[in-house]
Amino acid sequence: MTKEDKQIHFEEAFKRLEKIVGNLESGDLSLEESMKLFEEGIGLTEACKTRLDDAEKKIQLLLKNSDGKLSLEDKD
């Protein structure tokens, strides 16, 4: 993950991805514009995945029980 990826919040990246998908689905863009948005979307997807993976790891650490085993029960 680049320094720039770390600076973008997950929610911001996700909203931008939604906007990109909408623009691509509209079919009103040139090939060049579509490719540019697609590339941006791939980068945002990778940044979001990294954020989600990091959050999952943190949650797993927090859910370890006293004997060091993971307790992955629903915490509703």
VEXFIMAR-508137 format. One record per atom (N, C-alpha, C, O, CB): residue in one letter; atom name; x, y negated, z negated. Coordinates in steps of 0.02 Angstrom, whole numbers. Atoms other than C-alpha are relative to their C-alpha. Glycine has a CB too. Example, Ala and Ser with C-alpha at 12.3 -4.5 7.8 and 13.67 -1.06 7.14 Angstrom:
% residues 2
<mardren res="A" atom="N" east="45" north="59" up="0"/>
<mardren res="A" atom="CA" east="615" north="225" up="-390"/>
<mardren res="A" atom="C" east="45" north="-60" up="0"/>
<mardren res="A" atom="O" east="97" north="-59" up="-33"/>
<mardren res="A" atom="CB" east="-50" north="-1" up="-62"/>
<mardren res="S" atom="N" east="-42" north="59" up="3"/>
<mardren res="S" atom="CA" east="684" north="53" up="-357"/>
<mardren res="S" atom="C" east="-39" north="-55" up="-37"/>
<mardren res="S" atom="O" east="-14" north="-110" up="-45"/>
<mardren res="S" atom="CB" east="20" north="-23" up="71"/>
This chain:
% residues 76
<mardren res="M" atom="N" east="42" north="59" up="0"/>
<mardren res="M" atom="CA" east="0" north="0" up="0"/>
<mardren res="M" atom="C" east="44" north="-62" up="0"/>
<mardren res="M" atom="O" east="93" north="-66" up="-37"/>
<mardren res="M" atom="CB" east="-48" north="0" up="-61"/>
<mardren res="T" atom="N" east="-40" north="61" up="-5"/>
<mardren res="T" atom="CA" east="66" north="-169" up="47"/>
<mardren res="T" atom="C" east="-22" north="-49" up="-55"/>
<mardren res="T" atom="O" east="-73" north="-40" up="-87"/>
<mardren res="T" atom="CB" east="-8" north="-33" up="69"/>
<mardren res="K" atom="N" east="16" north="51" up="49"/>
<mardren res="K" atom="CA" east="69" north="-320" up="-67"/>
<mardren res="K" atom="C" east="-67" north="-33" up="16"/>
<mardren res="K" atom="O" east="-106" north="-49" up="-29"/>
<mardren res="K" atom="CB" east="55" north="-54" up="-3"/>
<mardren res="E" atom="N" east="63" north="31" up="-22"/>
<mardren res="E" atom="CA" east="-74" north="-394" up="35"/>
<mardren res="E" atom="C" east="-60" north="44" up="-19"/>
<mardren res="E" atom="O" east="-111" north="18" up="-40"/>
<mardren res="E" atom="CB" east="1" north="-13" up="76"/>
<mardren res="D" atom="N" east="54" north="-47" up="18"/>
<mardren res="D" atom="CA" east="-181" north="-237" up="6"/>
<mardren res="D" atom="C" east="-16" north="-5" up="-75"/>
<mardren res="D" atom="O" east="-75" north="0" up="-94"/>
<mardren res="D" atom="CB" east="19" north="71" up="18"/>
<mardren res="K" atom="N" east="10" north="4" up="73"/>
<mardren res="K" atom="CA" east="-157" north="-253" up="-183"/>
<mardren res="K" atom="C" east="-38" north="-62" up="-19"/>
<mardren res="K" atom="O" east="-72" north="-63" up="-71"/>
<mardren res="K" atom="CB" east="67" north="3" up="-36"/>
<mardren res="Q" atom="N" east="31" north="63" up="18"/>
<mardren res="Q" atom="CA" east="-221" north="-431" up="-181"/>
<mardren res="Q" atom="C" east="-75" north="-2" up="17"/>
<mardren res="Q" atom="O" east="-111" north="-42" up="-12"/>
<mardren res="Q" atom="CB" east="35" north="-57" up="36"/>
<mardren res="I" atom="N" east="70" north="1" up="-19"/>
<mardren res="I" atom="CA" east="-389" north="-391" up="-100"/>
<mardren res="I" atom="C" east="-40" north="44" up="-48"/>
<mardren res="I" atom="O" east="-20" north="100" up="-64"/>
<mardren res="I" atom="CB" east="-9" north="24" up="74"/>
<mardren res="H" atom="N" east="42" north="-38" up="45"/>
<mardren res="H" atom="CA" east="-527" north="-334" up="-215"/>
<mardren res="H" atom="C" east="-40" north="51" up="40"/>
<mardren res="H" atom="O" east="-56" north="40" up="98"/>
<mardren res="H" atom="CB" east="-47" north="-47" up="-40"/>
<mardren res="F" atom="N" east="37" north="-53" up="-33"/>
<mardren res="F" atom="CA" east="-619" north="-174" up="-174"/>
<mardren res="F" atom="C" east="-65" north="-26" up="30"/>
<mardren res="F" atom="O" east="-82" north="-11" up="87"/>
<mardren res="F" atom="CB" east="-14" north="57" up="-49"/>
<mardren res="E" atom="N" east="65" north="25" up="-23"/>
<mardren res="E" atom="CA" east="-786" north="-263" up="-161"/>
<mardren res="E" atom="C" east="6" north="-45" up="61"/>
<mardren res="E" atom="O" east="-35" north="-41" up="107"/>
<mardren res="E" atom="CB" east="-35" north="-38" up="-57"/>
<mardren res="E" atom="N" east="-12" north="44" up="-57"/>
<mardren res="E" atom="CA" east="-717" north="-394" up="-42"/>
<mardren res="E" atom="C" east="16" north="42" up="63"/>
<mardren res="E" atom="O" east="-10" north="28" up="117"/>
<mardren res="E" atom="CB" east="57" north="-49" up="-15"/>
<mardren res="A" atom="N" east="-19" north="-43" up="-57"/>
<mardren res="A" atom="CA" east="-639" north="-260" up="69"/>
<mardren res="A" atom="C" east="-60" north="38" up="26"/>
<mardren res="A" atom="O" east="-69" north="45" up="87"/>
<mardren res="A" atom="CB" east="56" north="48" up="-21"/>
<mardren res="F" atom="N" east="58" north="-38" up="-20"/>
<mardren res="F" atom="CA" east="-799" north="-159" up="70"/>
<mardren res="F" atom="C" east="-50" north="-44" up="39"/>
<mardren res="F" atom="O" east="-78" north="-23" up="89"/>
<mardren res="F" atom="CB" east="-34" north="31" up="-60"/>
<mardren res="K" atom="N" east="45" north="47" up="-35"/>
<mardren res="K" atom="CA" east="-905" north="-310" up="119"/>
<mardren res="K" atom="C" east="27" north="-16" up="70"/>
<mardren res="K" atom="O" east="-11" north="-20" up="118"/>
<mardren res="K" atom="CB" east="-9" north="-65" up="-40"/>
<mardren res="R" atom="N" east="-30" north="15" up="-66"/>
<mardren res="R" atom="CA" east="-783" north="-351" up="259"/>
<mardren res="R" atom="C" east="-8" north="60" up="46"/>
<mardren res="R" atom="O" east="-21" north="52" up="106"/>
<mardren res="R" atom="CB" east="75" north="-19" up="-9"/>
<mardren res="L" atom="N" east="10" north="-59" up="-41"/>
<mardren res="L" atom="CA" east="-792" north="-171" up="319"/>
<mardren res="L" atom="C" east="-71" north="5" up="26"/>
<mardren res="L" atom="O" east="-82" north="22" up="84"/>
<mardren res="L" atom="CB" east="17" north="63" up="-41"/>
<mardren res="E" atom="N" east="70" north="-1" up="-22"/>
<mardren res="E" atom="CA" east="-982" north="-181" up="325"/>
<mardren res="E" atom="C" east="-11" north="-49" up="57"/>
<mardren res="E" atom="O" east="-46" north="-34" up="105"/>
<mardren res="E" atom="CB" east="-46" north="-17" up="-59"/>
<mardren res="K" atom="N" east="6" north="51" up="-52"/>
<mardren res="K" atom="CA" east="-968" north="-339" up="429"/>
<mardren res="K" atom="C" east="32" north="24" up="65"/>
<mardren res="K" atom="O" east="5" north="14" up="120"/>
<mardren res="K" atom="CB" east="32" north="-67" up="-23"/>
<mardren res="I" atom="N" east="-35" north="-26" up="-59"/>
<mardren res="I" atom="CA" east="-843" north="-258" up="547"/>
<mardren res="I" atom="C" east="-42" north="53" up="34"/>
<mardren res="I" atom="O" east="-49" north="53" up="95"/>
<mardren res="I" atom="CB" east="69" north="29" up="-20"/>
<mardren res="V" atom="N" east="41" north="-53" up="-29"/>
<mardren res="V" atom="CA" east="-953" north="-106" up="571"/>
<mardren res="V" atom="C" east="-60" north="-30" up="37"/>
<mardren res="V" atom="O" east="-76" north="-8" up="92"/>
<mardren res="V" atom="CB" east="-24" north="49" up="-55"/>
<mardren res="G" atom="N" east="56" north="33" up="-33"/>
<mardren res="G" atom="CA" east="-1101" north="-218" up="611"/>
<mardren res="G" atom="C" east="19" north="-31" up="66"/>
<mardren res="G" atom="O" east="-17" north="-25" up="116"/>
<mardren res="G" atom="CB" east="-30" north="-52" up="-46"/>
<mardren res="N" atom="N" east="-24" north="31" up="-62"/>
<mardren res="N" atom="CA" east="-1001" north="-314" up="739"/>
<mardren res="N" atom="C" east="16" north="52" up="53"/>
<mardren res="N" atom="O" east="0" north="42" up="112"/>
<mardren res="N" atom="CB" east="62" north="-43" up="-15"/>
<mardren res="L" atom="N" east="-18" north="-52" up="-48"/>
<mardren res="L" atom="CA" east="-935" north="-156" up="820"/>
<mardren res="L" atom="C" east="-63" north="35" up="27"/>
<mardren res="L" atom="O" east="-66" north="51" up="86"/>
<mardren res="L" atom="CB" east="46" north="51" up="-32"/>
<mardren res="E" atom="N" east="62" north="-34" up="-21"/>
<mardren res="E" atom="CA" east="-1108" north="-76" up="825"/>
<mardren res="E" atom="C" east="-42" north="-43" up="47"/>
<mardren res="E" atom="O" east="-82" north="-17" up="86"/>
<mardren res="E" atom="CB" east="-41" north="20" up="-60"/>
<mardren res="S" atom="N" east="41" north="44" up="-41"/>
<mardren res="S" atom="CA" east="-1183" north="-229" up="908"/>
<mardren res="S" atom="C" east="16" north="9" up="75"/>
<mardren res="S" atom="O" east="-28" north="-1" up="117"/>
<mardren res="S" atom="CB" east="12" north="-73" up="-20"/>
<mardren res="G" atom="N" east="-20" north="-10" up="-70"/>
<mardren res="G" atom="CA" east="-1086" north="-192" up="1068"/>
<mardren res="G" atom="C" east="10" north="-65" up="38"/>
<mardren res="G" atom="O" east="17" north="-63" up="100"/>
<mardren res="G" atom="CB" east="-52" north="41" up="34"/>
<mardren res="D" atom="N" east="-7" north="65" up="-33"/>
<mardren res="D" atom="CA" east="-1068" north="-378" up="1104"/>
<mardren res="D" atom="C" east="73" north="-24" up="5"/>
<mardren res="D" atom="O" east="85" north="-79" up="29"/>
<mardren res="D" atom="CB" east="-41" north="-52" up="-37"/>
<mardren res="L" atom="N" east="-71" north="21" up="1"/>
<mardren res="L" atom="CA" east="-878" north="-383" up="1086"/>
<mardren res="L" atom="C" east="37" north="26" up="61"/>
<mardren res="L" atom="O" east="19" north="77" up="91"/>
<mardren res="L" atom="CB" east="33" north="25" up="-65"/>
<mardren res="S" atom="N" east="-44" north="-25" up="-53"/>
<mardren res="S" atom="CA" east="-744" north="-368" up="1217"/>
<mardren res="S" atom="C" east="40" north="58" up="-28"/>
<mardren res="S" atom="O" east="42" north="70" up="-88"/>
<mardren res="S" atom="CB" east="47" north="-57" up="26"/>
<mardren res="L" atom="N" east="-42" north="-56" up="21"/>
<mardren res="L" atom="CA" east="-630" north="-218" up="1212"/>
<mardren res="L" atom="C" east="55" north="-24" up="-46"/>
<mardren res="L" atom="O" east="70" north="8" up="-97"/>
<mardren res="L" atom="CB" east="30" north="35" up="61"/>
<mardren res="E" atom="N" east="-55" north="27" up="40"/>
<mardren res="E" atom="CA" east="-489" north="-326" up="1142"/>
<mardren res="E" atom="C" east="-25" north="-18" up="-70"/>
<mardren res="E" atom="O" east="8" north="-4" up="-120"/>
<mardren res="E" atom="CB" east="31" north="-61" up="34"/>
<mardren res="E" atom="N" east="28" north="18" up="65"/>
<mardren res="E" atom="CA" east="-600" north="-395" up="1003"/>
<mardren res="E" atom="C" east="-18" north="62" up="-40"/>
<mardren res="E" atom="O" east="-7" north="64" up="-101"/>
<mardren res="E" atom="CB" east="-62" north="-45" up="10"/>
<mardren res="S" atom="N" east="18" north="-62" up="33"/>
<mardren res="S" atom="CA" east="-665" north="-222" up="963"/>
<mardren res="S" atom="C" east="61" north="35" up="-28"/>
<mardren res="S" atom="O" east="60" north="59" up="-85"/>
<mardren res="S" atom="CB" east="-37" north="47" up="49"/>
<mardren res="M" atom="N" east="-62" north="-32" up="23"/>
<mardren res="M" atom="CA" east="-489" north="-151" up="951"/>
<mardren res="M" atom="C" east="30" north="-36" up="-60"/>
<mardren res="M" atom="O" east="53" north="-5" up="-107"/>
<mardren res="M" atom="CB" east="51" north="4" up="56"/>
<mardren res="K" atom="N" east="-27" north="40" up="55"/>
<mardren res="K" atom="CA" east="-433" north="-293" up="839"/>
<mardren res="K" atom="C" east="-40" north="13" up="-65"/>
<mardren res="K" atom="O" east="-11" north="24" up="-118"/>
<mardren res="K" atom="CB" east="-2" north="-76" up="18"/>
<mardren res="L" atom="N" east="42" north="-14" up="59"/>
<mardren res="L" atom="CA" east="-582" north="-266" up="721"/>
<mardren res="L" atom="C" east="9" north="72" up="-24"/>
<mardren res="L" atom="O" east="10" north="84" up="-84"/>
<mardren res="L" atom="CB" east="-73" north="-14" up="16"/>
<mardren res="F" atom="N" east="-10" north="-69" up="18"/>
<mardren res="F" atom="CA" east="-557" north="-78" up="725"/>
<mardren res="F" atom="C" east="64" north="8" up="-40"/>
<mardren res="F" atom="O" east="65" north="42" up="-92"/>
<mardren res="F" atom="CB" east="2" north="45" up="62"/>
<mardren res="E" atom="N" east="-64" north="-4" up="36"/>
<mardren res="E" atom="CA" east="-375" north="-97" up="672"/>
<mardren res="E" atom="C" east="-6" north="-31" up="-69"/>
<mardren res="E" atom="O" east="20" north="-3" up="-118"/>
<mardren res="E" atom="CB" east="56" north="-36" up="40"/>
<mardren res="E" atom="N" east="10" north="31" up="65"/>
<mardren res="E" atom="CA" east="-425" north="-215" up="532"/>
<mardren res="E" atom="C" east="-40" north="47" up="-45"/>
<mardren res="E" atom="O" east="-25" north="54" up="-104"/>
<mardren res="E" atom="CB" east="-36" north="-68" up="7"/>
<mardren res="G" atom="N" east="42" north="-46" up="38"/>
<mardren res="G" atom="CA" east="-558" north="-91" up="477"/>
<mardren res="G" atom="C" east="39" north="60" up="-26"/>
<mardren res="G" atom="O" east="29" north="81" up="-83"/>
<mardren res="G" atom="CB" east="-57" north="25" up="43"/>
<mardren res="I" atom="N" east="-42" north="-56" up="22"/>
<mardren res="I" atom="CA" east="-432" north="51" up="470"/>
<mardren res="I" atom="C" east="43" north="-21" up="-60"/>
<mardren res="I" atom="O" east="49" north="16" up="-109"/>
<mardren res="I" atom="CB" east="45" north="25" up="58"/>
<mardren res="G" atom="N" east="-41" north="25" up="55"/>
<mardren res="G" atom="CA" east="-319" north="-54" up="358"/>
<mardren res="G" atom="C" east="-41" north="-9" up="-64"/>
<mardren res="G" atom="O" east="-19" north="8" up="-118"/>
<mardren res="G" atom="CB" east="33" north="-66" up="19"/>
<mardren res="L" atom="N" east="44" north="10" up="58"/>
<mardren res="L" atom="CA" east="-464" north="-101" up="244"/>
<mardren res="L" atom="C" east="-22" north="67" up="-29"/>
<mardren res="L" atom="O" east="-27" north="75" up="-90"/>
<mardren res="L" atom="CB" east="-61" north="-42" up="20"/>
<mardren res="T" atom="N" east="20" north="-67" up="22"/>
<mardren res="T" atom="CA" east="-520" north="81" up="236"/>
<mardren res="T" atom="C" east="56" north="31" up="-42"/>
<mardren res="T" atom="O" east="42" north="60" up="-95"/>
<mardren res="T" atom="CB" east="-17" north="45" up="59"/>
<mardren res="E" atom="N" east="-56" north="-27" up="37"/>
<mardren res="E" atom="CA" east="-347" north="134" up="180"/>
<mardren res="E" atom="C" east="9" north="-35" up="-67"/>
<mardren res="E" atom="O" east="23" north="-3" up="-118"/>
<mardren res="E" atom="CB" east="65" north="-6" up="42"/>
<mardren res="A" atom="N" east="-6" north="38" up="63"/>
<mardren res="A" atom="CA" east="-341" north="-5" up="49"/>
<mardren res="A" atom="C" east="-55" north="22" up="-48"/>
<mardren res="A" atom="O" east="-41" north="30" up="-108"/>
<mardren res="A" atom="CB" east="-5" north="-76" up="14"/>
<mardren res="C" atom="N" east="55" north="-22" up="43"/>
<mardren res="C" atom="CA" east="-512" north="47" up="-18"/>
<mardren res="C" atom="C" east="12" north="70" up="-27"/>
<mardren res="C" atom="O" east="0" north="84" up="-86"/>
<mardren res="C" atom="CB" east="-67" north="-2" up="38"/>
<mardren res="K" atom="N" east="-13" north="-68" up="22"/>
<mardren res="K" atom="CA" east="-463" north="230" up="-24"/>
<mardren res="K" atom="C" east="54" north="1" up="-54"/>
<mardren res="K" atom="O" east="48" north="38" up="-103"/>
<mardren res="K" atom="CB" east="22" north="44" up="60"/>
<mardren res="T" atom="N" east="-53" north="4" up="51"/>
<mardren res="T" atom="CA" east="-305" north="187" up="-120"/>
<mardren res="T" atom="C" east="-28" north="-25" up="-66"/>
<mardren res="T" atom="O" east="-12" north="2" up="-119"/>
<mardren res="T" atom="CB" east="57" north="-46" up="24"/>
<mardren res="R" atom="N" east="31" north="27" up="61"/>
<mardren res="R" atom="CA" east="-406" north="83" up="-244"/>
<mardren res="R" atom="C" east="-43" north="53" up="-34"/>
<mardren res="R" atom="O" east="-39" north="60" up="-95"/>
<mardren res="R" atom="CB" east="-43" north="-61" up="17"/>
<mardren res="L" atom="N" east="42" north="-51" up="29"/>
<mardren res="L" atom="CA" east="-531" north="224" up="-268"/>
<mardren res="L" atom="C" east="41" north="57" up="-30"/>
<mardren res="L" atom="O" east="25" north="82" up="-84"/>
<mardren res="L" atom="CB" east="-48" north="28" up="53"/>
<mardren res="D" atom="N" east="-44" north="-53" up="26"/>
<mardren res="D" atom="CA" east="-393" north="354" up="-290"/>
<mardren res="D" atom="C" east="32" north="-22" up="-66"/>
<mardren res="D" atom="O" east="36" north="17" up="-113"/>
<mardren res="D" atom="CB" east="55" north="17" up="51"/>
<mardren res="D" atom="N" east="-30" north="27" up="61"/>
<mardren res="D" atom="CA" east="-309" north="242" up="-420"/>
<mardren res="D" atom="C" east="-51" north="-1" up="-57"/>
<mardren res="D" atom="O" east="-35" north="16" up="-114"/>
<mardren res="D" atom="CB" east="27" north="-70" up="12"/>
<mardren res="A" atom="N" east="53" north="2" up="51"/>
<mardren res="A" atom="CA" east="-474" north="220" up="-512"/>
<mardren res="A" atom="C" east="-16" north="70" up="-25"/>
<mardren res="A" atom="O" east="-25" north="81" up="-85"/>
<mardren res="A" atom="CB" east="-64" north="-33" up="27"/>
<mardren res="E" atom="N" east="14" north="-69" up="20"/>
<mardren res="E" atom="CA" east="-506" north="408" up="-511"/>
<mardren res="E" atom="C" east="55" north="27" up="-47"/>
<mardren res="E" atom="O" east="40" north="59" up="-97"/>
<mardren res="E" atom="CB" east="-5" north="45" up="62"/>
<mardren res="K" atom="N" east="-55" north="-22" up="43"/>
<mardren res="K" atom="CA" east="-333" north="442" up="-584"/>
<mardren res="K" atom="C" east="-5" north="-31" up="-69"/>
<mardren res="K" atom="O" east="6" north="3" up="-119"/>
<mardren res="K" atom="CB" east="68" north="-18" up="32"/>
<mardren res="K" atom="N" east="6" north="34" up="64"/>
<mardren res="K" atom="CA" east="-361" north="313" up="-720"/>
<mardren res="K" atom="C" east="-57" north="31" up="-41"/>
<mardren res="K" atom="O" east="-51" north="41" up="-101"/>
<mardren res="K" atom="CB" east="-12" north="-75" up="10"/>
<mardren res="I" atom="N" east="57" north="-30" up="35"/>
<mardren res="I" atom="CA" east="-531" north="388" up="-763"/>
<mardren res="I" atom="C" east="18" north="69" up="-27"/>
<mardren res="I" atom="O" east="1" north="87" up="-83"/>
<mardren res="I" atom="CB" east="-62" north="5" up="46"/>
<mardren res="Q" atom="N" east="-20" north="-67" up="23"/>
<mardren res="Q" atom="CA" east="-457" north="563" up="-772"/>
<mardren res="Q" atom="C" east="45" north="-5" up="-61"/>
<mardren res="Q" atom="O" east="40" north="36" up="-107"/>
<mardren res="Q" atom="CB" east="36" north="37" up="56"/>
<mardren res="L" atom="N" east="-43" north="9" up="59"/>
<mardren res="L" atom="CA" east="-324" north="501" up="-893"/>
<mardren res="L" atom="C" east="-42" north="-18" up="-61"/>
<mardren res="L" atom="O" east="-28" north="6" up="-116"/>
<mardren res="L" atom="CB" east="52" north="-54" up="14"/>
<mardren res="L" atom="N" east="41" north="21" up="55"/>
<mardren res="L" atom="CA" east="-457" north="420" up="-1000"/>
<mardren res="L" atom="C" east="-45" north="56" up="-26"/>
<mardren res="L" atom="O" east="-67" north="55" up="-84"/>
<mardren res="L" atom="CB" east="-43" north="-59" up="20"/>
<mardren res="L" atom="N" east="45" north="-54" up="19"/>
<mardren res="L" atom="CA" east="-562" north="579" up="-1002"/>
<mardren res="L" atom="C" east="36" north="61" up="-30"/>
<mardren res="L" atom="O" east="4" north="110" up="-48"/>
<mardren res="L" atom="CB" east="-39" north="22" up="59"/>
<mardren res="K" atom="N" east="-36" north="-56" up="31"/>
<mardren res="K" atom="CA" east="-424" north="693" up="-1067"/>
<mardren res="K" atom="C" east="-21" north="7" up="-73"/>
<mardren res="K" atom="O" east="-24" north="-42" up="-110"/>
<mardren res="K" atom="CB" east="77" north="-9" up="6"/>
<mardren res="N" atom="N" east="20" north="-10" up="70"/>
<mardren res="N" atom="CA" east="-479" north="772" up="-1229"/>
<mardren res="N" atom="C" east="62" north="7" up="-44"/>
<mardren res="N" atom="O" east="118" north="1" up="-20"/>
<mardren res="N" atom="CB" east="-44" north="63" up="-7"/>
<mardren res="S" atom="N" east="-55" north="1" up="49"/>
<mardren res="S" atom="CA" east="-372" north="790" up="-1384"/>
<mardren res="S" atom="C" east="53" north="53" up="13"/>
<mardren res="S" atom="O" east="111" north="43" up="-6"/>
<mardren res="S" atom="CB" east="-28" north="8" up="-69"/>
<mardren res="D" atom="N" east="-51" north="-51" up="-13"/>
<mardren res="D" atom="CA" east="-286" north="950" up="-1327"/>
<mardren res="D" atom="C" east="31" north="-8" up="70"/>
<mardren res="D" atom="O" east="65" north="38" up="94"/>
<mardren res="D" atom="CB" east="-30" north="69" up="-7"/>
<mardren res="G" atom="N" east="-32" north="16" up="-63"/>
<mardren res="G" atom="CA" east="-235" north="869" up="-1162"/>
<mardren res="G" atom="C" east="-34" north="26" up="62"/>
<mardren res="G" atom="O" east="-10" north="15" up="117"/>
<mardren res="G" atom="CB" east="68" north="25" up="-1"/>
<mardren res="K" atom="N" east="37" north="-26" up="-58"/>
<mardren res="K" atom="CA" east="-362" north="955" up="-1051"/>
<mardren res="K" atom="C" east="-50" north="-52" up="24"/>
<mardren res="K" atom="O" east="-78" north="-90" up="-15"/>
<mardren res="K" atom="CB" east="-36" north="66" up="-18"/>
<mardren res="L" atom="N" east="48" north="47" up="-28"/>
<mardren res="L" atom="CA" east="-470" north="856" up="-934"/>
<mardren res="L" atom="C" east="-71" north="22" up="-16"/>
<mardren res="L" atom="O" east="-88" north="81" up="-11"/>
<mardren res="L" atom="CB" east="9" north="-7" up="76"/>
<mardren res="S" atom="N" east="70" north="-12" up="12"/>
<mardren res="S" atom="CA" east="-651" north="843" up="-981"/>
<mardren res="S" atom="C" east="-39" north="-40" up="53"/>
<mardren res="S" atom="O" east="-49" north="-100" up="45"/>
<mardren res="S" atom="CB" east="-21" north="-20" up="-73"/>
<mardren res="L" atom="N" east="31" north="34" up="-55"/>
<mardren res="L" atom="CA" east="-742" north="803" up="-820"/>
<mardren res="L" atom="C" east="-76" north="6" up="-3"/>
<mardren res="L" atom="O" east="-109" north="15" up="48"/>
<mardren res="L" atom="CB" east="26" north="27" up="66"/>
<mardren res="E" atom="N" east="73" north="-3" up="9"/>
<mardren res="E" atom="CA" east="-918" north="808" up="-891"/>
<mardren res="E" atom="C" east="-31" north="-66" up="18"/>
<mardren res="E" atom="O" east="3" north="-118" up="15"/>
<mardren res="E" atom="CB" east="-18" north="19" up="-73"/>
<mardren res="D" atom="N" east="36" north="62" up="-13"/>
<mardren res="D" atom="CA" east="-1048" north="682" up="-841"/>
<mardren res="D" atom="C" east="-5" north="-41" up="-64"/>
<mardren res="D" atom="O" east="-20" north="-14" up="-117"/>
<mardren res="D" atom="CB" east="-71" north="14" up="29"/>
<mardren res="K" atom="N" east="2" north="45" up="58"/>
<mardren res="K" atom="CA" east="-1041" north="533" up="-958"/>
<mardren res="K" atom="C" east="-56" north="-50" up="7"/>
<mardren res="K" atom="O" east="-44" north="-111" up="4"/>
<mardren res="K" atom="CB" east="68" north="-37" up="-8"/>
<mardren res="D" atom="N" east="58" north="44" up="-9"/>
<mardren res="D" atom="CA" east="-1216" north="463" up="-931"/>
<mardren res="D" atom="C" east="-21" north="-35" up="-62"/>
<mardren res="D" atom="O" east="-69" north="-74" up="-62"/>
<mardren res="D" atom="CB" east="-58" north="37" up="27"/>
